[in-house]
Amino acid sequence: MRLMIAGGGGFRVPLVYRALCSGRFAGLVDQLVLYDVDPARLNAVEAVLRDMPVEGSRPGVVVSTDLAASLRDTDVVFAAIRPGGTAGRVIDEQVALDLGLLGQETTGAGGISFALRSIPRMLDLAQAMRIHCPDAWLINFTNPAGMVTEALVPVLGRRVVGICDSAGGLVHRAAAAAGSPLPEGRLDGVGYYGLNHLGWLYRLAPGGKDLLPGLLSDHAALASIEEGRLFGQHLLQMLGCLPNEYLYYYYATRQATEAIRRLAETRGTSIHHQQGTLYPELTASSHAYAAWDAARLSREEGYLAESRAEGEQRDEQDLAGGGYERVALAVMRALAGGTPPEAGQTQLILNVPNSPVTGVAAGSPPEAAVPGLPADAVVEVPCQVTADGALPLAQDPPGGQFLTLMRHIKEVERLTIQAVREGSREAALQAFAAHPLVGSPDLGRKLLESYEDAFPELSALRSKGMTAPGT
């Protein structure tokens, strides 16, 4: 099998390569193609892969800055691109912070800005795939993952699947804390609904009995997992579920924003500085893998630092790395037909269109996995993955507060996608203004103007000459 990674100079690419060399995914890929627009980053990552100690056999590696050549004969594409680089992430965060708003790369204003840049480039990739490898699958890491995936469905249909490891990580941590660990690739009895970075675990019944109420009432067990420490037992019992960690930005917006402001530098600034010195070092170093791995550990330690008490460390299993690539490769193997006993039995939380769902009786009307959201909306839910694709599993109807927030964010996502597709500045303004972490037409206008000043590629929106209502 030939796997191409768009964004092949990305920091996490060595994690994919490591997983392909040994363990359960060894031998899955014959040739790994790393495509990137930045040859210097490609050279650095190639140096890390060469220096990486592995126990198994290594797939062949090709590096290229030629998109068409990289796509030809490809079976699966992983996409993890970042238009604007880490410098763009710094701006995404800082523009919002300067206006007193949450500064985060996928949530709120920063996520909209990132999407306005990432969706056009991902649409270019999808169109190139239709020409050069029309039967290939696209497994999308590019953030904001759910929004980007929804923008690509009209081009690639169900041959695009969005992934994120945060929801699956939550489920497995909760199951372990409840005393019933889940096997990899199985979600029996799990109820989870939401959008990317906006979801809730509402049922945990791997053996038929729901273990979630007991977990929520067990202070010690809750304190053993990151979400329990993050949200606190009182809020979790009131909600009756376990939220995805990114919901901290909604349930504790003021605390999160103030905590980010107190940090010596934002997460984006830290990563930008780290990578600015790391990549040249990797190319020249005779110990490239060790340098990269040390940087990876430092980066993992800083993840969501604003949500933790001073001195509190992440769990060891989180620091070990290995989230996105395990999900992506599990999807890839299942799409390829898998191997017994996994063939046709892989269940993962993925970003896919809300309908049709699997497991519905023949002749029954079409159902939505998340009742109350549009059938074509991309949602993040447990899916059954086979060689035919990833089909969502039906979930319970969400409670009012959960559905209301999902509908609100989905409307923001759709306005953002519309802004890209139609070159509509008005839609972009509405997206910023409507987001619940912004909630103001005046702030929406200031955000868009600041991002337009920072990113020349948004000039197409400015050229439309649209202004906010009342200006």
ROGU-310928 format. One record per residue (C-alpha): residue in one letter; x, y, z. Coordinates in steps of 0.02 Angstrom, whole numbers, padded with zeros to 5 digits, always signed. Layout:
BEGIN
AXYZ...
end
This chain:
BEGIN
M+00000+00000+00000R+00060+00176-00041L+00025+00310+00089M+00051+00495+00053I+00060+00624+00193A+00014+00801+00139G+00110+00906+00263G+00252+00781+00262G+00368+00904+00347G+00253+00911+00498F+00317+00886+00674R+00211+00731+00709V+00257+00635+00550P+00390+00531+00641L+00252+00462+00753V+00165+00391+00599Y+00328+00318+00534R+00369+00240+00703A+00199+00155+00708L+00223+00088+00532C+00390+00007+00574S+00339-00105+00719G+00188-00162+00816R+00012-00191+00752F+00032-00080+00599A+00199-00149+00539G+00194-00201+00357L+00035-00104+00320V+00126+00018+00204D+00255-00023+00072Q+00294+00156+00023L+00275+00316+00122V+00274+00478+00022L+00305+00639+00116Y+00240+00790+00021D+00265+00969+00079V+00284+01142+00004D+00436+01172+00116P+00589+01069+00064A+00687+01120+00220R+00555+01043+00334L+00552+00887+00226N+00740+00869+00243A+00729+00887+00431V+00594+00755+00450E+00686+00638+00332A+00839+00654+00445V+00735+00605+00596L+00665+00451+00508R+00839+00395+00453D+00903+00410+00631M+00752+00331+00715P+00791+00163+00799V+00661+00035+00746E+00642-00151+00778G+00542-00198+00624S+00560-00168+00439R+00555+00008+00370P+00437+00058+00229G+00518+00148+00083V+00515+00337+00103V+00500+00464-00038V+00504+00652-00008S+00432+00771-00136T+00372+00949-00167D+00276+00892-00322L+00093+00864-00277A+00041+00774-00436A+00187+00652-00428S+00155+00622-00243L-00027+00577-00273R-00006+00458-00420D-00039+00276-00373T-00078+00327-00194D-00204+00223-00097V-00225+00333+00057V-00185+00515+00093F-00157+00582+00267A-00180+00771+00271A-00102+00875+00409I-00064+01045+00336R-00045+01214+00420P-00059+01362+00298G+00035+01507+00374G+00143+01391+00478T+00168+01412+00663A+00185+01599+00638G+00004+01597+00579R-00047+01506+00737V+00033+01642+00843I-00072+01772+00752D-00231+01666+00767E-00210+01665+00955Q-00144+01840+00983V-00272+01937+00882A-00411+01864+00989L-00315+01893+01151D-00284+02074+01105L-00472+02098+01098G-00499+02015+01267L-00559+01851+01189L-00501+01672+01205G-00343+01644+01103Q-00343+01462+01047E-00302+01386+00877T-00457+01279+00848T-00587+01352+00965G-00670+01521+00944A-00600+01662+00838G-00431+01577+00809G-00516+01422+00742I-00617+01524+00616S-00461+01615+00557F-00368+01450+00539A-00514+01375+00441L-00521+01523+00321R-00341+01479+00273S-00343+01290+00284I-00505+01252+00191P-00449+01328+00023R-00286+01228+00025M-00377+01069+00073L-00502+01095-00068D-00354+01109-00187L-00288+00943-00120A-00458+00859-00139Q-00474+00918-00319A-00298+00854-00358M-00345+00686-00283R-00494+00673-00399I-00375+00692-00545H-00224+00589-00491C-00294+00457-00370P-00484+00460-00380D-00504+00298-00283A-00394+00350-00137W-00459+00386+00037L-00421+00551+00124I-00396+00541+00312N-00398+00720+00373F-00298+00783+00522T-00299+00965+00464N-00383+01078+00590P-00515+01128+00626A-00542+00945+00582G-00732+00935+00582M-00756+01096+00485V-00622+01053+00357T-00695+00879+00333E-00869+00949+00303A-00800+01068+00171L-00722+00919+00078V-00872+00802+00076P-00950+00885-00079V-00788+00847-00172L-00741+00675-00106G-00903+00608-00033R-00877+00472+00096R-00698+00446+00041V-00647+00580+00166V-00643+00544+00353G-00593+00668+00488I-00496+00611+00640C-00449+00677+00811D-00381+00578+00957S-00458+00682+01099A-00630+00598+01099G-00562+00421+01089G-00434+00462+01224L-00574+00523+01338V-00674+00363+01314H-00527+00247+01348R-00472+00347+01501A-00648+00343+01572A-00668+00157+01541A-00503+00119+01627A-00550+00229+01776A-00717+00139+01789G-00626-00028+01797S-00676-00092+01626P-00541-00050+01497L-00596-00057+01316P-00500-00157+01186E-00423-00056+01044G-00546-00029+00903R-00702-00073+01005L-00832+00047+01074D-00969-00074+01128G-01094+00013+01241V-01013+00184+01219G-01124+00335+01192Y-01036+00491+01128Y-01103+00635+01024G-01040+00802+00968L-00935+00899+00844N-00746+00901+00837H-00678+00973+01001L-00858+00988+01062G-00926+00821+01122W-00988+00725+01274L-00972+00546+01335Y-01147+00510+01400R-01147+00319+01415L-01012+00193+01461A-01089+00018+01458P-00963-00104+01383G-01043-00251+01474G-01223-00190+01465K-01226-00094+01630D-01190+00093+01620L-01034+00127+01724L-01037+00315+01698P-01150+00363+01846G-01037+00265+01963L-00882+00347+01891L-00957+00521+01911S-00996+00485+02094D-00822+00416+02132H-00711+00563+02177A-00550+00463+02179A-00584+00381+02011L-00628+00548+01931A-00470+00626+02000S-00368+00492+01912I-00414+00556+01739E-00377+00724+01659E-00559+00769+01624G-00608+00735+01804R-00474+00852+01869L-00511+00980+01733F-00699+01000+01759G-00721+00947+01940Q-00847+00824+02010H-00984+00951+02046L-00998+01009+01864L-00984+00832+01796Q-01123+00767+01907M-01231+00915+01858L-01201+00878+01673G-01220+00690+01697C-01082+00657+01571L-00897+00681+01534P-00859+00825+01413N-00717+00829+01289E-00571+00927+01363Y-00595+01069+01239L-00763+01110+01318Y-00661+01187+01458Y-00651+01339+01345Y-00841+01353+01350Y-00875+01304+01531A-00731+01409+01601T-00702+01541+01468R-00646+01680+01583Q-00529+01568+01684A-00453+01494+01525T-00425+01664+01445E-00347+01736+01602A-00236+01582+01622I-00174+01601+01443R-00135+01783+01477R-00034+01736+01631L+00075+01615+01534A+00248+01679+01488E+00201+01647+01307T+00053+01573+01215R+00054+01392+01160G+00075+01447+00980T+00221+01561+01021S+00307+01422+01117I+00290+01300+00973H+00343+01431+00846H+00503+01468+00941Q+00537+01283+00970Q+00517+01236+00787G+00613+01388+00726T+00770+01322+00809L+00731+01135+00801Y+00712+01107+00614P+00883+01176+00563E+00959+01076+00706L+00876+00915+00646T+00947+00932+00471A+01125+00957+00535S+01121+00839+00685S+01193+00664+00692H+01065+00630+00830A+00910+00697+00744Y+00789+00573+00821A+00843+00609+01000A+00828+00797+00971W+00655+00776+00895D+00595+00660+01035A+00653+00781+01170A+00558+00921+01082R+00405+00808+01067L+00404+00774+01254S+00419+00959+01293R+00276+00996+01174E+00164+00863+01252E+00198+00933+01426G+00132+01104+01370Y-00031+01039+01294L-00182+01131+01370A-00066+01200+01505E-00190+01339+01542S-00316+01211+01606R-00202+01135+01739A-00155+01196+01911E+00022+01261+01932G+00143+01115+01944E+00015+00986+01886Q+00085+00867+01756R-00002+00771+01616D-00027+00584+01634E+00120+00476+01580Q+00019+00389+01444D-00021+00559+01366L+00161+00611+01370A+00211+00449+01282G+00136+00515+01121G+00042+00410+00996G-00137+00468+00975Y-00175+00536+00803E-00069+00408+00712R-00150+00260+00800V-00323+00321+00753A-00272+00361+00574L-00185+00195+00545A-00328+00098+00623V-00446+00185+00502M-00327+00150+00358R-00314-00035+00397A-00502-00053+00416L-00533+00037+00251A-00410-00084+00169G-00515-00230+00230G-00421-00263+00391T-00366-00433+00448P-00464-00558+00554P-00525-00537+00687E-00528-00349+00650A-00604-00354+00475G-00773-00269+00483Q-00761-00244+00672T-00664-00082+00694Q-00757+00051+00793L-00682+00223+00816I-00744+00399+00855L-00727+00494+00690N-00788+00648+00599V-00912+00595+00465P-01079+00653+00392N-01224+00631+00513S-01321+00513+00400P-01344+00375+00347V-01309+00275+00504T-01262+00093+00512G-01366-00041+00597V-01535+00027+00539A-01661-00105+00486A-01692-00125+00300G-01837-00019+00241S-01825+00100+00389P-01821+00286+00353P-01648+00369+00352E-01588+00416+00524A-01461+00539+00589A-01327+00481+00709V-01355+00639+00811P-01542+00679+00807G-01575+00865+00791L-01428+00904+00677P-01439+00907+00486A-01409+00743+00396D-01263+00816+00297A-01178+00897+00446V-01012+00820+00493V-01022+00758+00672E-00899+00669+00788V-00973+00502+00843P-00930+00317+00858C-00919+00239+00685Q-00908+00065+00612V-00763+00062+00488T-00755-00065+00348A-00688-00073+00171D-00846+00022+00121G-00805+00172+00229A-00846+00243+00401L-01030+00243+00447P-01090+00328+00606L-01179+00230+00742A-01346+00298+00803Q-01336+00396+00965D-01467+00450+01092P-01551+00618+01063P-01442+00751+01146G-01508+00847+01294G-01564+01025+01263Q-01408+01117+01320F-01294+01001+01220L-01398+01010+01062T-01415+01199+01075L-01226+01222+01084M-01195+01098+00942R-01321+01187+00830H-01243+01355+00871I-01066+01299+00829K-01125+01205+00674E-01202+01365+00606V-01035+01455+00635E-00945+01314+00544R-01063+01325+00396L-01045+01513+00384T-00856+01492+00382I-00865+01361+00243Q-00984+01474+00146A-00861+01619+00165V-00726+01514+00080R-00833+01437-00056E-00919+01598-00107G-00782+01721-00062S-00911+01799+00052R-00844+01926+00175E-01019+01945+00245A-01023+01760+00291A-00852+01775+00373L-00912+01924+00476Q-01067+01829+00529A-00962+01678+00579F-00850+01781+00693A-00993+01881+00767A-01105+01729+00795H-00979+01622+00885P-01030+01608+01069L-00852+01647+01124V-00864+01813+01028G-01049+01857+01025S-01034+02034+00957P-01046+02109+00780D-00922+02244+00829L-00795+02117+00893G-00828+02009+00740R-00784+02156+00627K-00626+02195+00725L-00572+02013+00719L-00596+01996+00532E-00508+02160+00494S-00360+02111+00603Y-00345+01939+00523E-00359+02016+00349D-00217+02134+00391A-00111+01988+00452F-00148+01862+00314P-00136+01922+00132E-00230+01766+00073L-00388+01836+00153S-00382+01985+00037A-00508+01899-00076L-00637+01923+00062R-00588+02105+00087S-00602+02138-00100K-00787+02098-00087G-00804+02263+00007M-00929+02196+00132T-00946+02278+00301A-01027+02229+00463P-01209+02280+00489G-01222+02458+00551T-01047+02512+00495
end
